[in-house]
């Protein structure tokens, strides 16, 4: 791993790493209120779509992980991007609730089985022996910037086709405007796939990071590593926090009383906090103890969760709202930038990264199954009211306490290693 992959390798990885999730997650996150209206869904139904995604993803993590140890990451990533973009052409027809669930299941396959473990492995390759924090921090920060720019472009396209009469626009007009957002996203995702296939080469012989086959022996070897089990808990709790990002624009709409465009702009602002956090963490963390920073990130999630859960943030508390948004974002995005960055500290072999990521993700990303419906149920129980949102943030606080405890154990086991 002495030979460093070129800078554009990481840039392509960053573009691909967010582009693949634009259709299933970024657009519904930024345009949540709009998506609920144009698809005629309630919060619980949208949560159930995410659950179908999560169930397919769960199986895909397990079988897709070893695939990343057998085939070159760039080819798997490019194919995943093209297949995901094809799903967008169905998404834009406004399918029924049941059809939308099938589409989310399809996306669970394209974005995870073919994509997730190859992306993590490729990032470890770029980071080498000394820059894992930088690699994963810049990856997640760069992905956040990509997602925010997609969101900003989406808001511009959406508002352009709606014109100035946003509040009085009809359902048909909003449907047409959102279609243009989706079509644009599909084209960009497909183009990024071509660039990855042609240019994302590490400069080393791809056979150096691949194995001929994955057997029970290798799986058993990975499962005997204590850090693998701790990362399952850490990522599960951090990802419950990350799913909170799905409702920030809705909070702005229903609690802060912003209109749909202003709420989408708030969601986009939240997205821009991700690159700021990830890049800052990436540039600093390798100089300090990366495992301790992971502990601090859960601390920020706890503080932000309590602020929102307490009910003190309402329409008249604009400054406090944005301060709390920044605190929650800093905690969520720092944890997200760091949790795979500690794999090397946890003595997980590079050659078995795909298998390890598959097994860790099998538990770590179960919030894809339960967090969406749980948040939907909590919100729909007090539809349009602040209490539903408070309960969502108390759920964040509870999981952050559990994740923080696991991160402390990880730090004590591996934080002092040279």
C-alpha positions, 0 to 999 in steps of 0.5 A, spaced: 500 500 500 505 504 499 503 507 492 498 512 493 492 512 488 491 519 484 487 525 487 482 524 482 481 517 484 478 520 490 474 525 487 470 520 482 469 516 489 466 522 492 462 523 486 459 516 485 458 515 493 453 520 493 450 520 486 448 513 487 443 515 493 440 521 490 434 518 487 432 514 493 434 518 499 437 525 497 431 528 493 426 525 498 430 528 504 430 535 501 423 535 498 420 531 503 413 535 504 413 535 496 414 528 495 409 526 500 404 530 496 406 528 489 406 521 490 400 521 495 403 518 501 403 519 508 409 519 513 408 512 515 408 509 507 414 513 505 417 510 511 415 503 509 418 504 502 425 505 506 424 499 510 423 495 503 430 498 501 433 496 508 430 489 507 433 488 500 440 492 503 440 487 509 441 481 504 445 485 499 450 487 505 452 480 506 453 477 499 455 484 496 461 484 501 465 478 499 463 481 491 468 487 493 474 482 495 473 478 488 472 484 483 475 491 481 471 496 485 471 501 479 467 496 475 462 494 480 461 502 482 459 504 475 454 498 474 451 500 480 450 507 478 447 506 471 442 501 474 440 506 479 439 511 474 435 506 470 430 506 476 429 513 476 426 513 469 420 509 473 420 513 479 419 519 475 412 516 472 409 517 479 408 509 481 403 507 486 405 506 493 406 498 492 410 500 485 414 505 489 416 499 494 418 495 489 422 500 486 425 502 493 427 494 493 430 495 486 434 501 489 436 497 495 440 492 490 443 496 486 446 501 491 448 496 496 450 489 493 454 492 487 456 499 490 457 499 498 463 495 500 467 497 493 466 504 495 469 503 502 474 498 500 476 503 495 477 509 500 481 504 504 486 503 498 486 511 497 488 512 504 494 508 505 497 506 511 497 513 514 491 517 512 485 513 513 482 519 517 483 524 511 480 519 506 474 517 510 473 524 512 474 527 505 469 522 502 463 523 507 465 531 506 465 530 499 459 526 498 455 531 503 458 537 498 455 533 492 449 531 495 448 539 497 449 541 490 445 536 487 439 539 492 441 546 491 440 544 483 434 541 485 431 547 488 433 551 483 430 547 478 423 546 482 422 553 483 424 555 476 418 551 473 414 553 479 415 560 478 413 565 483 407 563 486 410 557 490 404 557 495 398 557 490 401 552 485 397 546 483 399 539 485 400 538 477 404 543 477 409 541 482 409 534 479 411 537 473 417 541 476 419 535 480 419 531 474 425 535 471 429 535 478 429 527 477 430 527 470 436 531 471 439 527 476 438 521 472 443 524 467 448 526 471 448 519 475 449 516 468 455 520 466 458 519 473 458 512 472 462 512 465 467 517 468 468 512 474 469 506 469 474 509 465 478 513 470 477 511 477 484 506 477 488 506 483 495 506 480 496 499 483 495 492 480 488 491 482 490 483 484 493 486 490 487 487 493 483 482 491 482 474 493 480 468 489 474 466 493 471 468 500 470 461 504 467 460 511 474 461 513 475 468 511 468 470 514 470 466 521 476 470 521 473 477 520 468 475 526 473 473 531 475 481 531 472 484 537 472 491 533 467 488 528 462 487 533 463 494 536 462 497 529 456 493 528 453 497 534 456 504 533 454 504 526 447 502 528 446 508 533 450 513 528 445 511 522 439 512 526 442 519 527 443 520 520 436 518 518 434 524 522 436 528 516 430 525 512 425 530 517 429 536 518 426 540 512 419 537 514 420 540 521 422 547 518 415 546 514 411 543 520 414 546 526 417 553 524 412 554 519 416 555 513 413 554 506 415 548 501 421 552 498 424 555 504 423 548 508 427 545 502 432 550 502 433 549 510 434 541 508 439 543 503 443 548 508 443 542 513 446 538 507 451 543 506 453 542 514 455 535 512 461 537 507 464 542 512 464 537 518 467 531 514 472 535 510 474 539 517 474 532 521 478 529 515 484 534 515 484 534 523 483 527 525 489 523 523 493 528 527 489 526 534 486 520 536 481 518 531 477 513 536 476 519 541 473 524 536 468 518 534 466 519 542 465 526 541 461 526 535 456 522 539 456 527 545 454 532 540 448 528 537 446 527 545 446 535 546 442 536 539 437 531 541 436 534 548 435 541 545 430 539 540 426 533 544 425 538 550 420 542 545 424 549 546 425 550 539 419 553 535 417 558 530 419 564 534 426 561 536 429 561 529 436 562 532 436 557 537 433 552 531 439 553 527 444 553 532 441 546 534 441 544 527 448 545 527 450 541 533 446 535 531 449 536 524 456 536 527 455 530 531 451 526 526 456 527 520 462 527 524 460 520 526 459 518 519 465 520 517 469 516 522 466 510 523 469 506 517 475 510 518 477 506 525 477 500 521 485 500 521 485 501 528 481 496 529 486 491 526 481 489 520 485 486 514 485 491 508 484 484 503 478 482 507 475 489 507 469 487 503 467 481 507 468 485 514 464 491 511 458 486 509 458 483 516 458 490 520 453 493 515 448 487 516 447 489 523 449 497 522 444 499 517 438 495 520 435 502 521 434 502 514 429 497 516 426 500 522 428 508 523 423 510 517 417 507 519 419 508 527 419 516 525 413 516 521 409 512 526 411 518 531 410 523 526 403 521 524 401 520 531 401 527 532 400 529 525 403 536 523 404 537 531 411 539 535 410 533 539 411 528 534 418 531 532 420 531 539 419 524 540 423 523 534 429 527 537 428 523 544 429 517 540 435 520 537 438 521 544 437 514 546 441 511 541 446 516 541 447 514 548 448 507 546 453 508 541 457 513 545 458 507 550 460 503 544 465 508 542 468 509 549 469 501 549 472 502 542 477 507 544 479 504 550 481 497 546 484 501 540 485 508 541 492 508 544 495 503 539 500 506 535 
